[in-house]
């Protein structure tokens, strides 16, 4: 497996791989997540993401085939009256091609971002997953992540 840091020329591979995780989200919340196929919008989105110096997208390839990606942001959270300043790597996306799952691709991508983080002096990592995505939660728990914050929501259908 080869892992590269994505450049603009690699965006079509990211868009392709994103469809595998997007399908999982659409299946559970089609009211929130847009259907797969808006490649022009996604291309523009990832072009913007790659252009920001704080972002890093790693892509895994097996024999030239894109099989997974990880998008992380290196964040410097400032000191506030309530919290201390902290540096963290926030993982926005991990997506693995459905034919290549359970082959340590996600773990390998995480190890690579972990190595980059150490080189930059970052030692804290954060991620969030949707409550329905138990596979993602198990994956991150195997990597040593633990729950630290819970979000809740409510939809008021009646408008009252």
N, C-alpha and C positions, 0 to 999 in steps of 0.2 A: 504494500500500500504506500502510495506517495501522498504527502500532505503539503499543500502550498498555501501561501498567503494570497488571497484573491486580489486580482487587479480588475480594472474595468473590462478587459477582454474576457474575463471569466464569468461575467454576470449571467450570460445565458445558462451556464451550468447551475448557478445558484437558483435562478428562476425555475429551472427544471426540477431541482431537488426540493424546492419549497413546496411544490405541488403535493408531495407525499405527506407533509405535515399539515398542510392546509386542508387536505381531504378529511383528515381526522377531526379537525375543528369544525368544518362545514357539516359533517355528519351529526355532530352533537348540537351545534348552534347555527343553523342556516340563517337565523334572524340577525346574527352578528357578523359572521364571516362571509366574505365575498367568494363567489365561485371561482374555481381554477380557470385560467384562460385569459385573464387580463394582463398578458405578458408585457405590453407596452408600459402600463402603469407600474408593474413590478420592476421592470428594467430601470425606469426613472427612480423608483424608490431605492433600489439597491445601488444605483449610481450615486445617489446622495449619501447613502450610508457609507460606502467605500471612500468617498471624498473626505469624510470627517476623520481627523487624525486620531481621535479617541476610540474609533471602531477598528475591529479586526475580524475579518471573515476568513476562516480556514476551510479549505475544500479537500476532501479525501478522494483519491482516484485509485481504482484498481485496473491495471492494464489499460489506462487511458479513459476509462469510464468513470464519470462522476458518481460517487456512491454516498456521499454525505457532506454536510457542512455544519459549521458552528460559527455563529455571530456573537461576538462579545464586545462590550464597551469597557474601557478603562476609565473609571470614574474617580474623581477627587471630590468627595463630599465635604463642604466647608463646615467649620465649627458654627454652631448656632447656640442660642441661649438654652436650648433643651438637650442638644446632643453634641458629642465631640466630633471633630473632624475625623474622617476615615477615607481610606482608599480601598476600592473594591473593583473586582472584575464582575460586571453584570452580564450574565449569559442571556441573550435575547432569544436565540433560536438554536436548536439542535435538530437537524433533519437527516434522516437516513433513508435511502431508497428502499422501498418495501422488500425487494428481492435480496437485499444485503443486510437485513436486520439480524441481530444476535450473532454478529461476527466481530464484535469489539470495535466497530468503527466509531461509534459515539464516544466510547472510553478513550480510544486513541486520540481523537480530536480534543477531548478534554485534557489529556496529558500534555498535548502540544500547547494548548493555551495556558496551561498551568506552568509549563517551562518558560513561555514568553512572559508570563506575569512575574515569575520569580526574577527574571533578568531585569524587569522594570521596577522591582521592589514592591510588588503587589502580592499580598498573602491572603486576602479575603475574597470570597466568591459568593455571588448571590444569583438566584434564579427564581422564577415563578412558573407554575404550571396551572392549567385549568383543573378544577376539582375532578372532572370526569376522566382526565388523562392519567389513569393509574399506572400505565406502562412507563410514562415519563417520570412519575414520582418514584417508582421502584428503581429506575435507572439512576436517578440522582441520589437516592438513598444509598445505593451500592457504591457511589462515588464519595460518600461521606457527608452528603448534605443532610440537614435536619430542618424541620419546620420551625420558623421563627416569627411568622406573621400570618394572620388569616384575614382574608378579605371576604366581605359578605355583600349581598345585593338583594334588591327587592324590585319587582315590577308592579306598579299600581295600575292594573288594567282599567279600573273603574274611573280613575281620574279624581277620586275623592280622598 
